[in-house]
């Protein structure tokens, strides 16, 4: 059983990562002129560089090499790397093709899927109050789903890829930082290939980080690694020290902040159905987290 300090660390990680993810649209709105595959590639490549450098100076290379020497661990890390790539690509695809509703629904589906995996695969137990919270959250997502024209494939891909990624990391007995570095190092060669292909072969006129030729383009390429790696490290910390069901509900901080940005920064429409959906989701948060808060205070 995790100690009090471990739980506090887990809560800090879960809250921190979701705060960053919640305001991330402000950053990605600055990258709309660049090709989507190049954005994904730069995110992976520079995040790998930054995290590997930190691991190098903190003396964690030995633990990294020892961990990946196990074939089952290697397969878990490779699966995690693939799921991360799928999630990033689906999210950016939704943004570029104007399917923001599906993207938002996907981020609301993730906690529900994570909670379901926590109960069915890990054997985590929910109280009656938590089951009621899960029902409220499911009702809120169902309300959002009724607004979509057609089956929400993009939303399901976003939610499922992240939920299964969380499950893999929960079952992997490995330092979360070293695991994140290992996953990104697996993606990095493919990311570098994409960057070289776009820069040297496709040569999009003025629509490439490197071909842009300005300090702004290069700075945005590098900073994408920081914006990518920081919340993922915090996410792993939260996922390691908290039950998957609790970490899943904490994720609602992310789309809630995105809602505020959509309303007050990007001036997106918000109707009565949206109000009902978000009211149900916030009720779910209150039902699920309030008992835990009282137990912590006691």
N, C-alpha and C positions, 0 to 999 in steps of 0.2 A: 504493500500500500504506500502511495506517495506521501511524503511528509508535508506539513503545512507550507514549508518554504518551496517545495517542489510545485505544489498547487498554485502558489502565488506566482512563481515563475511561469507556469503554464498560462495563467490568466493574462499576465503581462505580454507574453508572446502572442496569444490569440487576439487580444485587443490591439496590439501594435500593428500586426500584419493587416488587420482589417481596416484600421484607420488609413494606412498607406494605400491599400487597394481602393478604399472608398473615394479618395481624392485623385487617384491615378488618371481618371478621364481628363483632368486638366492638363496632364502631361501629354497623353496620347492624342489629344486634339491638336497639338502642335506638329504632329507627324503625318497628317493626312495627305501631304504631297508626295510621300515616299511609298515605294511598292510594299505591299503587305508581306511578301516573303522575305524581303530585306529587313523589315522591322523585326520579324521573328528571329532571323538569323543574327542580327546585331545584339538583340536581347540575350540570346543564348551565349554567343561568343564572348562578349565583354563581361557578362556575369561570371562565366567560367574563369576568365582572366583575373577578375577582382577577387573571387573567393579562393582560387588556387594560390594567389599571392598571400592572402591572409593566412591560409593553411600552412604555407611555406614558412612564414615568419613565426608562427605559433608552434612549430614542431609537430604538426599533425600528419606529415606525409607517411610516417611509419604505420600509424594506425589505419590510414587510408589504404595502403598497399596490402596490409594484412587482412583487411576486411574484404576487399574485392578478390582476394585469392580464392575465396570459397565460391564454387560454381552456383549454388542456390542463391547466395547473396548477390552475385553478379547478375543473375537472371532477374531478381527483384529490382535491382537498380536500373537495369536496361528497360524493364517494363515501366518503371517510374519515369524514366527519361522520355519514353515514347508517349506516355499519357500527358506529361507536361507539354510536349510539342503539340499534341492534338488539341489540348485546351487553349493554348496561346493562339493557334491558327484559327480555331473555331470562333474565338472571341473577336479577333481582328477581322475575320470574314464577316461576322455579324455587323460590326461597326462600319466596314467599308461598303456593304451592300444595303445599308439602311434598315437592318433588322434588329434595331435596338430593343424592341419589345421581347424578341426571342432571347437576346443576350441577357436582359434583366431576369427573364423567367428562368434561364439556366442557372443563374447565381442564387435564385430562390430555391431551385430544385436541389442544388448541391447539399445543403444542410439536411434536407429530408432524406436524400439518398444515403448520406453519411450516417444519420441516425438509424436508418433501416439496416445498413451493413453492420453497425455497432451491435444491434440487437440480434440479428440473424447469424452473423459470422463470428463475432467476438463474444457473444453471450451476455452482453451488457443488459442490465435490467432497468426498466423505467417504472416509476411510480404511476399511480392512477392520475395524478395531477400532470405528470409529464406526458402520459398518453393523451390526455385532454389537450395539452399544448400542441402535441404533434397533429392532432385532428384539426385544431384551429389553423395551424400553419398550412396543412394540406388543403384546407378549404380556401385559404387566401391564394395559394398557388393555382387552385382550380379556377377561381374567379379570373385570375390573370390569363389563364390558358384559353378561356372562352373568347377572348378578344382576338386570338390569332386566326389568320386565314390559312387553314391547312394544318397538317400535323407538324408540331414544333421540333423538327429534327435537330436544328442547330442548338436549341435550348437543351435537349436531351444529351447531346454530345458534350456540351459545356459542363452540365451538372454531373453526368456519369463519369467523365474522364477525371474530374477533380475528386469525386467521392471514392473511386477505386484507387486513385493515387494516395489519398489519405489512408485508406485501408492497408495498402502495401507498406507505407511508411510506419504505420502503427504496429505492424507485425514484424518489422525488421529491427532486430536488436543491434543497432549501430548508431554512432553519434550522428545527430541530425545534420550538423555542419559538414562533416566528412561525407555523408551520404549525398548532400546537395552538390558538393564539389564533384563527386564521382558521376552523378547524373549529368551535370552540365558538361563535364569532360567527354562524356559519351556523345553528347549532341554537338560539341564544338567542331569536329571535323566536317560534319555535314553542313553546319552553319557557315563555316569558312568557304566551303564549296559553293554554296548559294551566293555568298557575297562576291566571290570571284566571278561567277557566271554572270551575275547582274551587272557588275562593274565592267568586265572585259568583253562580254559577248553581247548582252542585250543593250547596254549603253543607253539607258533611258535619258533623254535630253533634260538635264537639270533636275531629274526626279530620282536621285540617288544620294545617299548620305555622303559618299566619297566623291562622286562626280559633281556634287553640288559645288565643291571647291571653296567653300566658305568655312570660317571658324565655327559658325552656327551649325552647319551640317555635321562636321566632325564632332563637335561637342555633344550634339544630340545622340549621335551614334554611341559615344562612350557612356553618356549618362543613362542610356537605356539599360545598361548592365547594372547600374546602381539601383534604379527604380525596380528592376526585376529581382535582383538577388536579395535585397534587404527584407522585403516582406516574406519571401519564401523561407529564409532562415528563421524568422519569427514564427511563421506558420508551423514549421517542424517542431520548434520548442513547445508551442502550445499543444500540438497534436501528441507530443510525447508524454507530457505530464498531466493532461486532462483526459477524461473519458471521451471517446469519439462522439458520443451523443451530445455532451456539453460543448465540445469544440465545434460541432456542427451548428448548434444554435447561436454560438458567438459569431459565426460567419455572417449573420443577418446585419451586423454593423456595416459591412461593406455595401450591400445594395441600398441600405437605408441612407447612407451618406451620398451614394450616387443619385438617389432620388432627390435629395436636397440640391445637389449640383444641377440636376436636370431642370428643377423648378426655378431656381433663383439665379443660376449662371447661364444655362443654355436655353432657358425659357421654353421648355418642352411642355406640351399639353398634359393636363392632369384632371381626369373626369371623376364622376361619382363612383364608377366601378373601381377605379384605382384607389379611391379613398377607402372603400369597403375592403379591398384586398390587403392594403397595408395596415388597416385597423386590426384585421384578423391576425396578421403576422406579428404585430406588436403585442397583441393579447397573448399569443403563444409564448413570446419571450418573457412576459410578465409571469405567466403560469409556471414556466419551466425554471426560470432563474431565481425567482423570489425566495423559494424555500432554501436554495443553496446559499443565498446571501444571508438569510437568517441563521443558518447553521454556522456559517463562517463568523458572523458577529458573535455568536454564543461561544 
